[in-house]
Amino acid sequence: MIPQDPIQAGFANALLAPERPLPPQVVTWNGSDPTVRFDVYRNNVVVSLTEALADGFPVTRALVGETFFAAMARCFLAEHLPDSPILTDYGDALPDFIAAFPPTRGLPYLPDVARLERARVRAYHAADARALTAQDLAHHLADPQRLPATRLALHPAWTLHVSEYAIVSLWAAHQGQGRIEDVDLRRAESALVLRDGDAVQVLPLSSAIAGFFATLAAGLPLGVAAEIAAATTPDFDLTQALALLIHHGGIAAWQPSGEPPA
């Protein structure tokens, strides 16, 4: 690893820590006091990064309030500088930060809400991939003897979320789908996040289908995944689970040979 230039390191460290003095190497072209200009630049950076987080986590922000979110974001960005010039890439570490942030210990569902919101952003910007059509899958399904050994490659925008809390209902209520006061936060919920065309979908899942999707994502053959799901939930409906993936374009490749898809 190439060592970081000490001037750059001092500049970056002072940028997000207002208690630190201006690095002595920083000067202005006209000899004026550089502290004033540095403070303006520092404020612009903090405001820009806070706004980027607020845009990416609107429900999280709504749950804690504007003032609290801004203060939490300030603490976060003091420890996590962006590693990309693309602001939509900023925020991957925020859910885990929230989970360890002492002031949010009374909101145990909040990290999972933030993870769900981050998954939506990542799904929107995920790589494009051709999803298998119903006609493609009809061809594969016509050979039932090969189904048990089949492995599925899921779409790059696909993410599964399993939570001990009602994160799907809570997120949906903030989209105008139901009332927030009716959400039972103690109810475990799961969701599939994926991009269907240009629209990012948050699809609620039963625990059985969520477990089935988790085994598929782990690379297990279709037959093994179905057996595990059926053993856990006797009324598991394999057709319903596959139809959900097919309908929303969640399958990118079908590997009937039993080898992991490329």
PAKOLTOR-268371 format. One record per residue (C-alpha): x, y, z. Coordinates in steps of 0.02 Angstrom, whole numbers. Each point is the difference from the previous one (the first is absolute). Layout:
PT   east  north     up
PT      X      Y      Z
...
! end
This chain:
PT   east  north     up
PT      0      0      0
PT     65    174    -45
PT     15    107    158
PT   -120    146      6
PT     80    170    -22
PT     13     81    174
PT    -71    164    -67
PT   -151    -90    -74
PT    -22    -99    161
PT      4    157    106
PT   -123     86   -116
PT   -122   -147      3
PT     12    -20    189
PT    -35    184     31
PT   -139      8   -128
PT   -127    -97    103
PT     65     43    172
PT    -36    183     39
PT     96    -11    163
PT    161    -31    -98
PT    102    151    -54
PT     27     43   -182
PT    149    -97    -70
PT    149    118     -5
PT     37    -43   -181
PT   -166     75    -58
PT     23    178    -65
PT    -98    118   -112
PT     61     73   -163
PT    -27    180     55
PT     66    -14    177
PT   -171     15     84
PT    -46   -104    152
PT    -24   -178    -64
PT   -101    -51    153
PT   -157     87    -61
PT      8    -82   -170
PT     39   -170     74
PT   -150     14    116
PT   -113     39   -149
PT     69   -149    -94
PT    -16   -110    154
PT   -183     52     21
PT    -39    -34   -183
PT     75   -174     10
PT    -97    -42    159
PT   -162     66    -72
PT     23    -93   -165
PT     37   -167     83
PT   -142     20    125
PT   -121     38   -142
PT     62   -152    -96
PT    -36   -110    151
PT   -169     81     27
PT    -48    -32   -182
PT     52   -182     12
PT    -85    -35    167
PT   -164     99      0
PT    -98   -120    111
PT    143    -15    124
PT      6    189      5
PT   -188     12     25
PT      5   -126    143
PT    127     97    102
PT    -37    177    -59
PT    101    126    -99
PT    102     67    146
PT     49   -171     68
PT     42    -67   -173
PT    111    149    -38
PT     93    -24    164
PT     19   -186    -31
PT     60     30   -177
PT    128    122     67
PT     68   -134    117
PT     -1   -127   -142
PT     93    104   -127
PT    131     44    130
PT     47   -185     -5
PT    -46    -44   -179
PT     63    107   -142
PT    -62    -42   -176
PT    115   -113   -100
PT    -88     42   -164
PT    -39    165    -87
PT   -176    -67    -33
PT   -108     55    146
PT   -128   -138    -30
PT    138   -122     51
PT     12     83    171
PT    -92    -79    145
PT     36   -187     -7
PT     71      5    177
PT   -141    102     77
PT   -114   -147     52
PT    140    -83     99
PT     47    168     72
PT   -180     24     59
PT      3   -173     79
PT    149     52    107
PT    -54    181     29
PT    -46     18    186
PT   -140    129    -25
PT    -97   -122   -112
PT      3   -150    118
PT   -183     30     40
PT    -42    -23   -185
PT     59   -178    -36
PT    -94     -7   -166
PT     87    154    -70
PT    158    -86    -69
PT   -108   -122   -100
PT   -106    142    -68
PT    161     86    -55
PT     61   -163    -80
PT   -162    -14    -97
PT     16    179    -62
PT    181    -26    -49
PT    -48   -156    -95
PT   -124    103   -102
PT    136    123    -50
PT    120   -138    -46
PT   -135    -92    -98
PT    -37    155   -101
PT    183     20    -48
PT     40   -185    -17
PT     71    -68   -162
PT   -120    -40   -140
PT    -31   -182    -38
PT   -125    -84   -113
PT   -130    -89    105
PT    -66   -166    -61
PT   -172     18    -76
PT   -150   -111     31
PT     33    -82   -169
PT    181    -36     49
PT    -55    -80    162
PT   -141    -98    -80
PT    132    -87   -105
PT    100    -47    154
PT   -151    -50    102
PT    -53   -119   -138
PT    136   -120     59
PT    -52    -38    180
PT    131   -136     23
PT    138    130     -5
PT    -84    122    120
PT     71    -67    165
PT    181     29    -54
PT    -34    170    -77
PT     84    153     73
PT    -62    177    -29
PT    104    157    -23
PT    -98    145     72
PT     -5    176    -73
PT    141    118     57
PT   -133    118     72
PT    -71   -139    109
PT     16     14    190
PT    -87    -99    137
PT    -36     80    169
PT    -56    -97    153
PT    -37     98    158
PT    -67    -33    174
PT   -102    159    -21
PT   -139     62   -115
PT    116     96   -114
PT   -102    -32   -158
PT   -162     65     76
PT     92    146     77
PT     81     47   -165
PT   -166    -22    -93
PT    -93    109    124
PT    121    141    -39
PT    -46    -22   -183
PT   -184     27     40
PT    -39   -186      3
PT    -88    -22    166
PT     12     95    163
PT    159      9    104
PT    -98    -16    163
PT    -68   -169    -58
PT    174    -76    -25
PT     46   -131    130
PT    188     27      8
PT     27   -165     92
PT    -61   -103   -148
PT    142    -78   -101
PT     -6     39   -186
PT    101    -39   -155
PT     15     88   -166
PT     71    -27   -173
PT     75    158    -75
PT     29      0   -187
PT    -12    110   -152
PT   -143    -44   -116
PT     38     99   -156
PT     42    175     62
PT   -103    -15    160
PT     71    -67    164
PT   -122   -116     86
PT    -12    -45    185
PT    -97   -164      4
PT    -58    -72    166
PT     36   -185     20
PT    -61   -139    111
PT    132    -76    111
PT     -4   -160   -104
PT     31     89   -165
PT    133    109     79
PT     90   -155     62
PT    -15    -80   -172
PT     73    154    -84
PT    142      2    126
PT     50   -177    -46
PT     -8     42   -185
PT    110    152     30
PT    124   -113     90
PT     15   -102   -160
PT    -92   -156     55
PT    -91   -101   -135
PT   -184     31    -25
PT    -49   -170     66
PT    100     19    161
PT    -68    176     28
PT   -179    -61    -24
PT     26   -147    119
PT     68    114    136
PT   -146    121    -21
PT   -129   -141      2
PT     78    -77    156
PT    -13    168     88
PT   -174     44    -65
PT   -103   -150    -63
PT   -114    111   -103
PT    144     83    -93
PT    -51     34   -180
PT    147    -19   -119
PT   -103     58   -149
PT    -49    160     88
PT    179     37     49
PT     67    -26   -176
PT   -144     98    -76
PT     46    148    110
PT    179     -2    -64
PT    -54    -23   -181
PT   -132    136      5
PT    122    130     67
PT    149    -51   -106
PT    102    -68    144
PT     86   -144    -92
PT    150     42   -108
PT     59   -176    -46
PT    -56   -181     10
PT    131   -136     23
PT    -81   -171    -17
PT    164    -96      4
PT     19     15    187
PT    157    105    -16
PT      0    174     78
PT    -53    130   -128
PT    137    107    -74
! end
